[in-house]
Amino acid sequence: AGTDPDIIILQLPIMAGQEWLAVLAFLGGGSAAAAMVIVCSVAIATMISNEIVMPGLLKFFRPRMNRRTDLSFLLLTIRRVAIFVVLLTAYGFYRMAGADYSLTAFGLLSFAAAAQFGPALVGGILWREGNLTGATWGLGLGFLMWCYTLLLPALAATGWIPGDIIEQGLFGWEWTRPTALFGSQLDQISHGILWSLGVNTMVYICLSLVTRQSIREKFQVAAFFHEPQPKGESPQQQSWQGQIRVSDLQALADRFMGEERAKSAFRHYERRNATRLYAHRPASTHLMKYVERQLASVIGASTARVVLESTLTGRDMQIEDVVSIVDEASQAMTFSRELLQSAIENISLGVSVVNHRQQLVVWNHHYLEMFNYPEGFVRVGRPVE
């Protein structure tokens, strides 16, 4: 009685006269604990650096960050400070509650907090109607319930806060007791998980039903739930493909490729396949795929597929089609801009690029050094005149 459960395993070999086994168990347990501390601290510090600190620096101090040619030292410093803060916080909580809570209790408390991500995570995978508003409010209120039903009793047990609220509830209302909300009689962990996840899930579902998704969320949902087209042709595809004539494909190619280029493409198809195309005859699947590839070389693969189906069948564009087009266009634009920025940065001279309105679009750090502009003066869209 009164023995720390975490060291009972060390006492067993000592009682049997096998001190070497106790030393071996101590070294093994110590190395395992040290490895857990190292891995967890580095992982949490990396997440803090990548998801909180660096986005904040880029948002509020972008001009100063752009002038730095080497960010490796800054990143290492941020992560080292984050590791120190994480270890200090963990040790402080251990000193507060370590005498009253075992390692198992700490683990259950942590897992209950991590479980708050469950409703939004599962809902985002399986439910199309979930949105950011529901996920944010559900996660926030669920975390508050976790603090009230699990963290607050843990702190009260250490004596750091008065225990009156645990025994009497808020304002003396017994039905608000953190360990027995509305008179529920469960063990502390089950009680806290039930109420926190219950509130989290209900708020997520209700707010997702009464609020609308933003355009960005609709794009993300459509891209995630969009099922890839099967390799085989469905009966619907076969029905509309059988109604398309060669003249329809020629007209479509003329519209997007130009008359001369379209005629050249169809003549090349005839020579390569040793066949003769007649305008009034139905188009084969092979010819449709060939035309789609030709259109893809002009307007992109996703756009070509959508244009071919919607134009020749009269089908309206769906949100999934818009997502495919926008994704492809945005990737091309992002690549072009990054390529231009990289090329300019590697030029030893000061270079800036303006648009047709004489407004700055891209510049390199040599350009800023050449004119010694004040911080924040140069920005995208600023007139050069």
Contacts in CASP RR format, 6 or more apart in sequence:
PFRMAT RR
TARGET T0000
AUTHOR 0000-0000-0000
METHOD contacts of the structure
MODEL  1
AGTDPDIIILQLPIMAGQEWLAVLAFLGGGSAAAAMVIVCSVAIATMISN
EIVMPGLLKFFRPRMNRRTDLSFLLLTIRRVAIFVVLLTAYGFYRMAGAD
YSLTAFGLLSFAAAAQFGPALVGGILWREGNLTGATWGLGLGFLMWCYTL
LLPALAATGWIPGDIIEQGLFGWEWTRPTALFGSQLDQISHGILWSLGVN
TMVYICLSLVTRQSIREKFQVAAFFHEPQPKGESPQQQSWQGQIRVSDLQ
ALADRFMGEERAKSAFRHYERRNATRLYAHRPASTHLMKYVERQLASVIG
ASTARVVLESTLTGRDMQIEDVVSIVDEASQAMTFSRELLQSAIENISLG
VSVVNHRQQLVVWNHHYLEMFNYPEGFVRVGRPVE
3 11 0 8 1.000
5 102 0 8 1.000
6 102 0 8 1.000
6 103 0 8 1.000
9 25 0 8 1.000
10 22 0 8 1.000
10 25 0 8 1.000
10 26 0 8 1.000
11 22 0 8 1.000
13 19 0 8 1.000
13 21 0 8 1.000
13 22 0 8 1.000
13 25 0 8 1.000
14 22 0 8 1.000
37 87 0 8 1.000
40 86 0 8 1.000
41 83 0 8 1.000
41 86 0 8 1.000
41 87 0 8 1.000
42 79 0 8 1.000
42 83 0 8 1.000
44 82 0 8 1.000
44 86 0 8 1.000
45 79 0 8 1.000
45 80 0 8 1.000
45 82 0 8 1.000
45 83 0 8 1.000
45 86 0 8 1.000
46 79 0 8 1.000
48 78 0 8 1.000
48 79 0 8 1.000
48 82 0 8 1.000
48 86 0 8 1.000
49 75 0 8 1.000
49 78 0 8 1.000
49 79 0 8 1.000
49 82 0 8 1.000
53 78 0 8 1.000
53 82 0 8 1.000
54 75 0 8 1.000
54 78 0 8 1.000
57 65 0 8 1.000
58 65 0 8 1.000
63 375 0 8 1.000
63 376 0 8 1.000
63 378 0 8 1.000
63 379 0 8 1.000
64 375 0 8 1.000
65 71 0 8 1.000
66 365 0 8 1.000
67 365 0 8 1.000
67 368 0 8 1.000
68 74 0 8 1.000
69 365 0 8 1.000
96 155 0 8 1.000
96 158 0 8 1.000
96 160 0 8 1.000
97 154 0 8 1.000
97 155 0 8 1.000
97 157 0 8 1.000
97 158 0 8 1.000
98 158 0 8 1.000
99 158 0 8 1.000
100 154 0 8 1.000
100 157 0 8 1.000
100 158 0 8 1.000
101 109 0 8 1.000
101 154 0 8 1.000
101 157 0 8 1.000
105 154 0 8 1.000
108 189 0 8 1.000
109 150 0 8 1.000
109 151 0 8 1.000
109 154 0 8 1.000
109 189 0 8 1.000
112 146 0 8 1.000
112 150 0 8 1.000
112 189 0 8 1.000
112 192 0 8 1.000
112 193 0 8 1.000
112 196 0 8 1.000
113 143 0 8 1.000
113 146 0 8 1.000
113 150 0 8 1.000
115 193 0 8 1.000
115 196 0 8 1.000
115 197 0 8 1.000
116 139 0 8 1.000
116 140 0 8 1.000
116 142 0 8 1.000
116 143 0 8 1.000
116 146 0 8 1.000
116 196 0 8 1.000
116 197 0 8 1.000
116 200 0 8 1.000
117 139 0 8 1.000
118 197 0 8 1.000
118 200 0 8 1.000
119 135 0 8 1.000
119 138 0 8 1.000
119 139 0 8 1.000
119 197 0 8 1.000
119 200 0 8 1.000
119 201 0 8 1.000
119 204 0 8 1.000
120 134 0 8 1.000
120 135 0 8 1.000
120 138 0 8 1.000
120 139 0 8 1.000
120 200 0 8 1.000
120 204 0 8 1.000
123 130 0 8 1.000
123 204 0 8 1.000
124 130 0 8 1.000
124 135 0 8 1.000
127 208 0 8 1.000
128 221 0 8 1.000
128 225 0 8 1.000
129 208 0 8 1.000
129 209 0 8 1.000
129 213 0 8 1.000
130 204 0 8 1.000
130 208 0 8 1.000
130 213 0 8 1.000
130 221 0 8 1.000
131 207 0 8 1.000
131 208 0 8 1.000
131 211 0 8 1.000
131 212 0 8 1.000
131 213 0 8 1.000
131 214 0 8 1.000
131 217 0 8 1.000
132 213 0 8 1.000
132 214 0 8 1.000
132 217 0 8 1.000
133 207 0 8 1.000
133 208 0 8 1.000
133 211 0 8 1.000
134 203 0 8 1.000
134 204 0 8 1.000
134 206 0 8 1.000
134 207 0 8 1.000
134 208 0 8 1.000
134 211 0 8 1.000
135 204 0 8 1.000
135 208 0 8 1.000
137 203 0 8 1.000
137 204 0 8 1.000
137 207 0 8 1.000
138 199 0 8 1.000
138 200 0 8 1.000
138 201 0 8 1.000
138 203 0 8 1.000
138 204 0 8 1.000
138 207 0 8 1.000
139 200 0 8 1.000
139 204 0 8 1.000
140 200 0 8 1.000
141 199 0 8 1.000
141 200 0 8 1.000
141 203 0 8 1.000
142 196 0 8 1.000
142 197 0 8 1.000
142 198 0 8 1.000
142 199 0 8 1.000
142 200 0 8 1.000
142 203 0 8 1.000
143 196 0 8 1.000
145 192 0 8 1.000
145 195 0 8 1.000
145 196 0 8 1.000
145 199 0 8 1.000
145 200 0 8 1.000
146 192 0 8 1.000
146 196 0 8 1.000
148 178 0 8 1.000
149 178 0 8 1.000
149 179 0 8 1.000
149 181 0 8 1.000
149 188 0 8 1.000
149 191 0 8 1.000
149 192 0 8 1.000
149 195 0 8 1.000
149 196 0 8 1.000
150 188 0 8 1.000
150 189 0 8 1.000
150 192 0 8 1.000
150 196 0 8 1.000
152 161 0 8 1.000
152 165 0 8 1.000
152 166 0 8 1.000
152 178 0 8 1.000
153 166 0 8 1.000
153 178 0 8 1.000
153 179 0 8 1.000
153 188 0 8 1.000
155 161 0 8 1.000
156 162 0 8 1.000
156 163 0 8 1.000
156 165 0 8 1.000
156 166 0 8 1.000
165 177 0 8 1.000
165 178 0 8 1.000
166 177 0 8 1.000
166 178 0 8 1.000
166 179 0 8 1.000
167 177 0 8 1.000
168 174 0 8 1.000
168 177 0 8 1.000
169 176 0 8 1.000
169 177 0 8 1.000
169 178 0 8 1.000
170 176 0 8 1.000
174 180 0 8 1.000
174 183 0 8 1.000
175 181 0 8 1.000
175 182 0 8 1.000
175 183 0 8 1.000
177 183 0 8 1.000
179 188 0 8 1.000
179 191 0 8 1.000
180 191 0 8 1.000
181 191 0 8 1.000
181 195 0 8 1.000
184 191 0 8 1.000
184 194 0 8 1.000
184 195 0 8 1.000
186 194 0 8 1.000
213 221 0 8 1.000
218 319 0 8 1.000
219 319 0 8 1.000
219 322 0 8 1.000
219 323 0 8 1.000
219 326 0 8 1.000
222 318 0 8 1.000
222 319 0 8 1.000
222 320 0 8 1.000
222 322 0 8 1.000
222 323 0 8 1.000
223 320 0 8 1.000
223 323 0 8 1.000
223 327 0 8 1.000
226 320 0 8 1.000
226 323 0 8 1.000
226 324 0 8 1.000
233 241 0 8 1.000
233 285 0 8 1.000
240 312 0 8 1.000
240 313 0 8 1.000
241 283 0 8 1.000
241 285 0 8 1.000
241 288 0 8 1.000
242 282 0 8 1.000
242 283 0 8 1.000
243 282 0 8 1.000
244 282 0 8 1.000
244 283 0 8 1.000
244 288 0 8 1.000
244 312 0 8 1.000
245 279 0 8 1.000
245 280 0 8 1.000
245 281 0 8 1.000
245 282 0 8 1.000
245 283 0 8 1.000
246 277 0 8 1.000
246 278 0 8 1.000
246 279 0 8 1.000
246 280 0 8 1.000
246 281 0 8 1.000
246 282 0 8 1.000
246 283 0 8 1.000
246 287 0 8 1.000
247 279 0 8 1.000
247 280 0 8 1.000
248 283 0 8 1.000
248 312 0 8 1.000
249 283 0 8 1.000
249 287 0 8 1.000
249 288 0 8 1.000
249 291 0 8 1.000
249 312 0 8 1.000
250 262 0 8 1.000
250 266 0 8 1.000
250 279 0 8 1.000
252 291 0 8 1.000
252 295 0 8 1.000
252 307 0 8 1.000
252 308 0 8 1.000
252 311 0 8 1.000
252 312 0 8 1.000
253 262 0 8 1.000
253 265 0 8 1.000
253 266 0 8 1.000
253 291 0 8 1.000
253 294 0 8 1.000
253 295 0 8 1.000
254 262 0 8 1.000
256 295 0 8 1.000
256 298 0 8 1.000
256 299 0 8 1.000
256 307 0 8 1.000
257 265 0 8 1.000
257 294 0 8 1.000
257 295 0 8 1.000
257 298 0 8 1.000
262 294 0 8 1.000
265 290 0 8 1.000
265 291 0 8 1.000
265 294 0 8 1.000
266 277 0 8 1.000
269 275 0 8 1.000
269 277 0 8 1.000
269 287 0 8 1.000
269 290 0 8 1.000
270 276 0 8 1.000
270 277 0 8 1.000
273 286 0 8 1.000
277 287 0 8 1.000
288 308 0 8 1.000
291 308 0 8 1.000
292 304 0 8 1.000
292 305 0 8 1.000
292 308 0 8 1.000
293 304 0 8 1.000
295 303 0 8 1.000
295 304 0 8 1.000
295 307 0 8 1.000
295 308 0 8 1.000
296 303 0 8 1.000
296 304 0 8 1.000
296 305 0 8 1.000
298 304 0 8 1.000
299 307 0 8 1.000
300 328 0 8 1.000
301 328 0 8 1.000
302 321 0 8 1.000
302 324 0 8 1.000
302 325 0 8 1.000
302 327 0 8 1.000
302 328 0 8 1.000
303 324 0 8 1.000
303 325 0 8 1.000
303 328 0 8 1.000
305 324 0 8 1.000
306 317 0 8 1.000
306 321 0 8 1.000
306 324 0 8 1.000
306 325 0 8 1.000
309 315 0 8 1.000
310 316 0 8 1.000
310 317 0 8 1.000
310 321 0 8 1.000
337 362 0 8 1.000
340 353 0 8 1.000
340 362 0 8 1.000
341 362 0 8 1.000
344 351 0 8 1.000
344 353 0 8 1.000
344 362 0 8 1.000
344 363 0 8 1.000
344 364 0 8 1.000
345 364 0 8 1.000
345 365 0 8 1.000
347 364 0 8 1.000
347 366 0 8 1.000
348 366 0 8 1.000
349 366 0 8 1.000
350 363 0 8 1.000
350 364 0 8 1.000
350 366 0 8 1.000
350 367 0 8 1.000
350 369 0 8 1.000
350 370 0 8 1.000
351 363 0 8 1.000
351 364 0 8 1.000
351 366 0 8 1.000
351 367 0 8 1.000
352 360 0 8 1.000
352 362 0 8 1.000
352 363 0 8 1.000
352 364 0 8 1.000
352 367 0 8 1.000
352 384 0 8 1.000
353 360 0 8 1.000
353 361 0 8 1.000
353 362 0 8 1.000
353 363 0 8 1.000
354 360 0 8 1.000
354 361 0 8 1.000
354 384 0 8 1.000
355 361 0 8 1.000
355 381 0 8 1.000
357 383 0 8 1.000
358 383 0 8 1.000
358 384 0 8 1.000
358 385 0 8 1.000
359 380 0 8 1.000
359 381 0 8 1.000
359 382 0 8 1.000
359 383 0 8 1.000
359 384 0 8 1.000
360 378 0 8 1.000
360 379 0 8 1.000
360 380 0 8 1.000
360 381 0 8 1.000
360 382 0 8 1.000
360 383 0 8 1.000
360 384 0 8 1.000
361 380 0 8 1.000
361 381 0 8 1.000
363 378 0 8 1.000
367 378 0 8 1.000
368 378 0 8 1.000
END
